[in-house]
Amino acid sequence: MSDISSTSSPLAPLFEAERQRFLASHPRSLALSTESQAHFLFGVPLHWMRDWPTPGTLFVQQAQGVQLTCADGHRYADFCLGDTGAMFGHSPAPVAEAIARQAAQGLTCMLPAVDTPAVGRMLSERFGLPVWQMAMTASDANRFVLRWARAVTQRPQLLVFDGCYHGAVDDTLVDRDPSTGQTLPRASVLGQVHNHAAYTRVIPFNDLAALEAALSDGQVAALLAEPALTNFGLVPPDAGFWPAAQALCRRHGTLLIMDETHTISTAPGGYAHAHRLEPDFLVMGKAIAGGLPCAVYGFSADMAQRMRAVKEQAPEGHSGIGTTLTANALTLAALAAALEHLHTPATYAHMLQQAEALEQGLMQRIRAHQRPWTVTRLGARMELQFMATTPRQADDVRQHGQPDWEAFTHLFMLNRGVLLTPFHSMMLCSPATQDSDVQRLLQVFDELLAVLPS
């Protein structure tokens, strides 16, 4: 659980009042938390589920569209949406219906389902790459792509940006020493025995000079990158950054892997497709199949040929790529329905319209109250950032971010029926988000502004 770290903080008494409000209004969730302690570590089936700025875990009874109902019967306008997993709304009807149909016909066979060719065609049409493979999660997909990249290039090094997020991939769970630029083990990661500084390089985002320097020795197999940093708030690329970065990768023989697990919310086809970039690999998870566990990675025809060659040259045996449940029939059915009905221009048009209205409403209020904050938006996703300007690098967030204000804002709004993403103040609009949901958030934001100290 998050908390206001100092009792001297001007937010401390306000935060305590919100804690007590939550405790008084969520007795059923608190009881379920106590009961779950007997058989689940920290009382939850995944320890991340307690990483919210609440004094107890919120247990969910139902989630439909953008309406979430907790165990105590309180309803929330959900702008977290499973931290993008439910980007198209909770249980979108086409996906739920496809899952129900397929569940009666078989769940997993370790053989391709008959709709495999149709799914491949739709992936190619939606995202612009001709050849695809599947995984269960984006973490898995990133791991698999890194193996392919190192195999086809015969290079050992991985390059990532400081502040990146690529799931539970060990190679990426590293930090950058700001004084030396060296790669450091991340202190929060449990059970580390390998020092990834030997094989992972970390540079600041939006720094083309640092990128060229990191690539110059010809040892970097791949640059694995989000089009915009999304786990340090939202840090967008500078104008012209990605075309220049892509050109540098090509000049030095480094593969460009774009992880669009979060930035798929940018536009139909994701950020790279919308901005006419040509990554060697494209990774997507979370929302790709409407919220059912699924990930995909696509690549060019030339890359497919190189991948076939290294696989055929390798001895028979486990490649280290793939899991038994990957591309199971249930997941493939959900993916097919999502590609047909959710990844469409009409769906995105509504999402983007709602997101623009929310951004404008927040900024109007911030300016009216003369608060030194900003809102940064990338498609249907945006961040309320308690700093004067949009950050360019992770260090900007480290130096100017206000985690106490973020935690208080989250709990205050949750107590009034609006759910933001934990860890930071991300908001996401879905096809199910209505004008009334946007107005509800803005009304609670008005209430927040009225009580915050100047």
C-alpha positions as CSV (number, residue, x, y, z in Angstrom):
1,M,0.0,0.0,0.0
2,S,1.2,3.5,-0.7
3,D,1.1,6.2,1.9
4,I,2.0,9.8,2.4
5,S,5.6,9.4,3.6
6,S,5.9,12.3,6.0
7,T,3.6,13.5,8.7
8,S,4.9,17.0,8.1
9,S,3.5,16.9,4.6
10,P,0.6,19.4,4.1
11,L,-1.3,16.5,2.6
12,A,-0.9,14.2,5.7
13,P,-4.1,15.2,7.5
14,L,-6.1,15.2,4.3
15,F,-4.7,11.8,3.4
16,E,-5.6,10.4,6.8
17,A,-9.2,11.6,6.4
18,E,-9.4,9.8,3.1
19,R,-7.9,6.6,4.6
20,Q,-10.6,6.6,7.3
21,R,-13.3,7.2,4.7
22,F,-12.1,4.2,2.7
23,L,-12.0,2.0,5.8
24,A,-15.5,3.0,6.9
25,S,-17.0,2.5,3.4
26,H,-15.4,-0.8,2.4
27,P,-16.0,-3.4,5.2
28,R,-16.6,-6.3,2.8
29,S,-13.3,-5.7,0.9
30,L,-11.5,-5.5,4.2
31,A,-13.1,-8.8,5.4
32,L,-12.2,-10.5,2.1
33,S,-8.6,-9.2,2.5
34,T,-8.4,-10.7,6.0
35,E,-9.8,-14.0,4.8
36,S,-7.5,-14.2,1.8
37,Q,-4.4,-13.8,4.1
38,A,-4.7,-17.5,5.1
39,H,-3.9,-18.8,1.6
40,F,-2.5,-15.9,-0.5
41,L,0.7,-14.1,0.1
42,F,-0.2,-10.5,1.2
43,G,-3.8,-11.6,0.9
44,V,-3.9,-11.3,-2.9
45,P,-3.2,-13.8,-5.8
46,L,-0.7,-11.4,-7.3
47,H,1.2,-9.1,-4.9
48,W,0.9,-6.2,-7.4
49,M,-2.8,-6.1,-6.5
50,R,-2.0,-4.4,-3.2
51,D,0.1,-1.7,-4.8
52,W,-2.6,0.9,-4.7
53,P,-2.7,4.0,-2.4
54,T,-5.5,2.6,-0.3
55,P,-5.3,1.4,3.3
56,G,-6.8,-2.0,2.2
57,T,-7.2,-3.9,-1.0
58,L,-10.3,-3.2,-3.1
59,F,-12.0,-6.4,-4.1
60,V,-14.0,-6.5,-7.3
61,Q,-17.5,-8.0,-7.7
62,Q,-18.1,-7.1,-11.4
63,A,-16.6,-5.1,-14.2
64,Q,-18.5,-4.3,-17.4
65,G,-17.7,-1.6,-19.9
66,V,-16.1,1.1,-17.8
67,Q,-18.2,0.4,-14.7
68,L,-16.5,-1.4,-11.9
69,T,-18.5,-2.6,-8.9
70,C,-16.5,-3.5,-5.7
71,A,-17.5,-6.1,-3.1
72,D,-19.2,-3.4,-1.0
73,G,-21.5,-2.4,-3.9
74,H,-19.8,0.9,-4.8
75,R,-19.7,1.7,-8.5
76,Y,-16.7,3.4,-10.1
77,A,-16.1,5.0,-13.4
78,D,-13.0,3.1,-14.4
79,F,-10.2,5.1,-16.1
80,C,-7.5,2.6,-15.1
81,L,-9.0,-0.3,-17.2
82,G,-6.6,-2.9,-15.8
83,D,-3.6,-0.7,-16.6
84,T,-4.5,-1.0,-20.3
85,G,-5.5,-4.7,-20.3
86,A,-9.2,-3.7,-20.5
87,M,-8.5,-0.7,-22.9
88,F,-11.6,-1.7,-25.0
89,G,-13.7,-1.9,-21.9
90,H,-14.4,-4.8,-19.5
91,S,-15.8,-7.9,-21.2
92,P,-16.5,-6.4,-24.6
93,A,-19.4,-8.3,-26.1
94,P,-17.8,-9.6,-29.3
95,V,-14.9,-11.1,-27.3
96,A,-17.1,-12.5,-24.5
97,E,-19.3,-14.2,-27.0
98,A,-16.3,-15.6,-28.9
99,I,-14.8,-17.0,-25.6
100,A,-18.1,-18.6,-24.7
101,R,-18.5,-20.3,-28.1
102,Q,-14.9,-21.6,-28.1
103,A,-15.0,-22.7,-24.5
104,A,-17.6,-25.3,-25.5
105,Q,-15.4,-26.5,-28.4
106,G,-12.0,-26.9,-26.7
107,L,-9.6,-24.8,-24.8
108,T,-6.1,-25.9,-25.7
109,C,-4.6,-28.6,-28.1
110,M,-1.1,-27.4,-28.8
111,L,-2.2,-27.4,-32.5
112,P,-3.4,-24.4,-34.6
113,A,-7.1,-23.6,-34.7
114,V,-8.9,-23.3,-38.0
115,D,-9.2,-19.5,-37.8
116,T,-5.4,-19.2,-37.6
117,P,-5.0,-17.9,-41.3
118,A,-7.8,-15.3,-40.7
119,V,-6.1,-14.1,-37.6
120,G,-2.8,-13.8,-39.4
121,R,-4.4,-11.7,-42.2
122,M,-6.1,-9.4,-39.7
123,L,-2.8,-8.8,-37.8
124,S,-1.0,-7.9,-41.0
125,E,-3.8,-5.6,-42.1
126,R,-4.2,-3.8,-38.7
127,F,-0.5,-3.4,-37.9
128,G,1.4,-3.5,-41.2
129,L,3.8,-6.4,-40.6
130,P,3.4,-9.6,-42.7
131,V,4.6,-12.3,-40.3
132,W,3.5,-13.1,-36.7
133,Q,4.0,-15.3,-33.7
134,M,2.1,-15.4,-30.4
135,A,2.8,-15.5,-26.7
136,M,0.7,-15.5,-23.5
137,T,2.0,-12.1,-22.2
138,A,4.0,-9.2,-23.5
139,S,6.7,-10.2,-21.1
140,D,7.0,-13.5,-22.8
141,A,6.9,-11.9,-26.2
142,N,9.7,-9.5,-25.4
143,R,11.8,-12.4,-24.0
144,F,11.2,-14.4,-27.2
145,V,12.0,-11.5,-29.5
146,L,15.2,-10.8,-27.6
147,R,16.3,-14.4,-28.2
148,W,15.5,-14.1,-31.9
149,A,17.3,-10.7,-32.2
150,R,20.5,-12.0,-30.5
151,A,20.3,-15.2,-32.6
152,V,20.0,-13.5,-36.0
153,T,22.5,-10.7,-35.3
154,Q,25.0,-12.8,-33.3
155,R,25.4,-9.8,-31.0
156,P,25.2,-10.0,-27.2
157,Q,24.1,-6.5,-26.2
158,L,20.6,-5.1,-25.5
159,L,19.9,-1.4,-25.4
160,V,17.0,0.1,-23.5
161,F,15.9,3.6,-22.3
162,D,16.1,4.7,-18.8
163,G,12.6,4.4,-17.3
164,C,11.4,1.9,-19.8
165,Y,8.8,-0.8,-19.0
166,H,8.8,-4.2,-20.8
167,G,7.2,-6.4,-18.2
168,A,9.1,-9.0,-16.2
169,V,12.1,-9.3,-18.6
170,D,15.2,-9.7,-16.5
171,D,17.4,-7.9,-19.1
172,T,15.4,-4.7,-18.8
173,L,15.0,-4.6,-15.0
174,V,18.1,-2.3,-14.7
175,D,18.8,1.3,-13.9
176,R,21.1,3.9,-15.1
177,D,23.7,5.7,-12.9
178,P,23.1,9.4,-13.7
179,S,26.7,10.3,-12.7
180,T,28.5,7.7,-14.8
181,G,25.9,6.4,-17.3
182,Q,26.7,2.9,-16.2
183,T,24.0,0.1,-16.0
184,L,23.1,-0.7,-12.4
185,P,21.1,-3.7,-11.0
186,R,17.6,-2.5,-9.8
187,A,17.5,-2.7,-6.1
188,S,13.8,-3.6,-5.9
189,V,14.1,-6.7,-8.1
190,L,14.0,-9.9,-6.0
191,G,16.3,-12.9,-6.3
192,Q,18.8,-11.4,-8.6
193,V,22.0,-13.5,-9.3
194,H,23.0,-12.2,-12.7
195,N,24.5,-8.8,-13.4
196,H,22.8,-7.6,-16.5
197,A,25.3,-4.7,-16.8
198,A,27.4,-7.0,-18.9
199,Y,24.7,-7.3,-21.5
200,T,22.3,-4.4,-21.2
201,R,23.0,-0.8,-21.9
202,V,20.8,2.1,-20.6
203,I,20.6,5.5,-22.1
204,P,18.3,8.5,-21.6
205,F,15.1,8.8,-23.7
206,N,15.1,11.4,-26.4
207,D,18.9,11.6,-26.5
208,L,20.1,10.9,-30.1
209,A,23.8,11.5,-29.2
210,A,23.6,8.9,-26.4
211,L,21.9,6.5,-28.8
212,E,24.6,6.8,-31.5
213,A,27.4,6.4,-28.9
214,A,25.7,3.2,-27.5
215,L,25.4,1.7,-31.0
216,S,28.8,2.7,-32.3
217,D,30.8,-0.4,-31.4
218,G,28.5,-2.7,-33.4
219,Q,27.7,-5.0,-30.4
220,V,24.0,-4.0,-29.9
221,A,21.7,-6.7,-31.2
222,A,18.5,-4.7,-30.6
223,L,17.0,-1.5,-29.2
224,L,13.9,-2.5,-27.2
225,A,11.8,0.5,-26.7
226,E,8.3,1.9,-26.0
227,P,7.5,4.6,-28.5
228,A,6.9,6.8,-25.4
229,L,7.8,6.0,-21.9
230,T,4.7,4.9,-20.1
231,N,5.8,3.8,-16.6
232,F,7.3,7.0,-15.5
233,G,4.1,8.8,-16.1
234,L,4.0,9.6,-19.8
235,V,7.1,10.8,-21.5
236,P,6.5,11.4,-25.3
237,P,9.2,11.4,-28.0
238,D,10.6,14.7,-29.3
239,A,9.4,15.7,-32.7
240,G,11.6,13.8,-35.2
241,F,13.2,11.6,-32.6
242,W,11.9,8.2,-33.9
243,P,12.8,8.7,-37.6
244,A,16.3,9.7,-36.6
245,A,16.6,6.8,-34.0
246,Q,15.4,4.3,-36.6
247,A,18.0,5.6,-39.1
248,L,20.7,5.2,-36.5
249,C,19.7,1.6,-35.8
250,R,19.8,0.7,-39.5
251,R,23.2,2.4,-39.9
252,H,24.7,0.3,-37.1
253,G,22.9,-2.9,-37.9
254,T,20.9,-2.9,-34.7
255,L,17.3,-4.2,-34.8
256,L,14.5,-1.9,-33.6
257,I,11.9,-3.6,-31.4
258,M,8.9,-1.5,-30.5
259,D,6.9,-2.6,-27.5
260,E,3.4,-1.1,-28.1
261,T,1.7,-2.9,-25.2
262,H,0.7,0.5,-23.8
263,T,1.0,2.8,-26.8
264,I,-1.5,0.7,-28.8
265,S,-3.9,3.2,-27.4
266,T,-2.4,5.9,-29.7
267,A,-4.4,5.2,-32.8
268,P,-5.6,2.3,-35.0
269,G,-2.6,0.1,-35.5
270,G,-0.6,1.7,-32.7
271,Y,2.0,4.4,-32.6
272,A,4.5,3.0,-35.1
273,H,1.8,2.4,-37.7
274,A,0.3,5.8,-37.2
275,H,3.7,7.5,-37.6
276,R,4.8,5.3,-40.5
277,L,7.8,3.8,-38.6
278,E,9.2,0.5,-39.7
279,P,10.4,-1.5,-36.7
280,D,12.0,-4.9,-37.2
281,F,9.8,-6.3,-34.5
282,L,6.5,-5.1,-33.0
283,V,5.3,-6.4,-29.7
284,M,1.8,-6.1,-28.2
285,G,0.1,-7.6,-25.2
286,K,-2.6,-6.8,-22.6
287,A,-5.4,-5.2,-24.7
288,I,-4.6,-7.0,-28.0
289,A,-7.2,-9.8,-27.4
290,G,-9.7,-7.6,-25.5
291,G,-8.3,-8.4,-22.0
292,L,-7.8,-12.2,-22.3
293,P,-4.1,-13.1,-21.6
294,C,-2.5,-12.9,-25.1
295,A,0.5,-11.2,-26.8
296,V,1.7,-11.1,-30.4
297,Y,4.9,-10.1,-32.1
298,G,5.2,-9.2,-35.8
299,F,8.2,-8.8,-38.1
300,S,9.2,-8.2,-41.6
301,A,9.5,-10.8,-44.4
302,D,13.2,-10.3,-44.4
303,M,13.4,-10.9,-40.7
304,A,11.2,-14.0,-41.0
305,Q,13.7,-15.4,-43.5
306,R,16.6,-14.7,-41.1
307,M,14.7,-16.3,-38.2
308,R,14.0,-19.5,-40.2
309,A,17.6,-19.7,-41.1
310,V,18.9,-19.6,-37.5
311,K,16.2,-22.1,-36.4
312,E,17.1,-24.5,-39.1
313,Q,20.8,-24.3,-38.4
314,A,20.3,-24.9,-34.6
315,P,20.3,-28.4,-33.2
316,E,16.9,-30.0,-32.5
317,G,15.6,-29.3,-29.0
318,H,14.0,-26.6,-27.0
319,S,14.7,-23.1,-28.5
320,G,13.8,-21.3,-25.3
321,I,11.0,-19.7,-27.2
322,G,7.4,-20.5,-26.5
323,T,5.1,-22.0,-23.8
324,T,2.6,-24.9,-24.0
325,L,-0.5,-22.7,-23.7
326,T,0.7,-20.2,-26.3
327,A,-1.9,-19.6,-29.1
328,N,-4.4,-21.9,-27.5
329,A,-7.8,-22.1,-29.2
330,L,-9.6,-20.0,-26.6
331,T,-7.0,-17.2,-26.9
332,L,-7.1,-17.3,-30.7
333,A,-10.9,-17.0,-30.7
334,A,-10.7,-13.9,-28.5
335,L,-7.9,-12.4,-30.6
336,A,-9.9,-12.9,-33.8
337,A,-13.0,-11.2,-32.3
338,A,-10.9,-8.3,-30.9
339,L,-9.2,-7.8,-34.3
340,E,-12.5,-7.8,-36.2
341,H,-14.6,-5.7,-33.8
342,L,-12.3,-3.6,-31.5
343,H,-9.2,-2.7,-33.5
344,T,-11.1,-0.5,-35.9
345,P,-11.1,3.2,-36.9
346,A,-14.6,3.7,-35.5
347,T,-13.7,2.3,-32.1
348,Y,-10.7,4.5,-31.9
349,A,-12.6,7.6,-33.1
350,H,-14.8,7.4,-30.0
351,M,-11.9,6.7,-27.6
352,L,-9.9,9.7,-29.0
353,Q,-12.9,12.0,-28.8
354,Q,-13.5,11.2,-25.2
355,A,-9.8,11.5,-24.3
356,E,-9.5,14.9,-26.0
357,A,-12.6,16.2,-24.1
358,L,-11.1,14.9,-20.8
359,E,-7.7,16.5,-21.5
360,Q,-9.3,19.8,-22.3
361,G,-11.4,19.7,-19.2
362,L,-8.5,18.9,-16.9
363,M,-6.3,21.6,-18.4
364,Q,-9.0,24.3,-18.2
365,R,-9.3,23.6,-14.5
366,I,-5.6,23.5,-13.9
367,R,-5.2,26.9,-15.6
368,A,-8.2,28.4,-13.8
369,H,-6.7,27.4,-10.4
370,Q,-3.2,28.4,-11.6
371,R,-1.7,25.1,-10.6
372,P,1.8,24.3,-11.9
373,W,0.7,21.0,-13.5
374,T,0.3,19.6,-16.9
375,V,-1.6,16.9,-18.8
376,T,0.3,14.8,-21.4
377,R,-1.9,12.8,-23.8
378,L,-1.0,10.1,-26.3
379,G,-4.1,9.0,-28.1
380,A,-6.6,7.7,-25.7
381,R,-4.1,7.6,-22.8
382,M,-3.0,10.5,-20.7
383,E,-1.2,11.5,-17.5
384,L,-2.0,14.1,-14.9
385,Q,1.5,15.3,-14.1
386,F,2.2,17.4,-11.0
387,M,5.0,19.3,-12.7
388,A,5.0,22.5,-14.9
389,T,6.0,20.9,-18.2
390,T,5.8,17.5,-19.9
391,P,9.0,15.5,-19.1
392,R,11.5,14.5,-21.8
393,Q,13.4,11.9,-19.8
394,A,12.9,9.7,-16.7
395,D,15.2,11.9,-14.7
396,D,12.8,14.8,-15.2
397,V,10.2,12.7,-13.4
398,R,12.6,11.7,-10.7
399,Q,13.5,15.3,-10.0
400,H,10.1,17.0,-10.4
401,G,7.5,14.3,-9.7
402,Q,5.2,14.5,-6.7
403,P,4.4,11.0,-5.6
404,D,2.6,12.2,-2.5
405,W,0.2,14.3,-4.6
406,E,-0.3,11.4,-7.0
407,A,-1.2,9.0,-4.1
408,F,-3.6,11.4,-2.5
409,T,-5.3,12.2,-5.8
410,H,-5.8,8.6,-6.5
411,L,-7.3,7.8,-3.1
412,F,-9.5,11.0,-3.1
413,M,-11.0,10.2,-6.5
414,L,-11.5,6.5,-5.6
415,N,-13.4,7.4,-2.5
416,R,-15.7,9.4,-4.8
417,G,-16.2,6.8,-7.5
418,V,-13.5,7.4,-10.0
419,L,-10.6,4.9,-10.5
420,L,-7.2,6.0,-11.8
421,T,-4.2,3.8,-12.5
422,P,-2.0,3.2,-9.4
423,F,1.7,3.9,-9.4
424,H,1.0,7.2,-11.2
425,S,-2.0,9.2,-12.5
426,M,-2.8,7.6,-15.8
427,M,-6.2,7.8,-17.4
428,L,-7.4,5.8,-20.3
429,C,-10.6,6.2,-22.3
430,S,-12.3,3.2,-23.9
431,P,-15.1,2.7,-26.5
432,A,-17.4,2.3,-23.5
433,T,-16.4,5.7,-22.0
434,Q,-19.3,8.1,-22.2
435,D,-19.7,11.9,-21.8
436,S,-21.2,11.2,-18.3
437,D,-18.0,9.3,-17.3
438,V,-15.8,12.2,-18.4
439,Q,-18.0,14.7,-16.5
440,R,-18.0,12.5,-13.4
441,L,-14.2,12.6,-13.3
442,L,-14.0,16.3,-13.9
443,Q,-16.6,16.9,-11.2
444,V,-14.4,15.0,-8.7
445,F,-11.4,16.8,-9.9
446,D,-13.1,20.1,-9.1
447,E,-13.7,18.8,-5.6
448,L,-10.0,17.8,-5.3
449,L,-8.9,21.2,-6.4
450,A,-11.1,22.8,-3.8
451,V,-9.5,20.9,-0.9
452,L,-5.8,20.8,-1.9
453,P,-3.4,23.3,-0.2
454,S,-1.9,26.0,-2.5
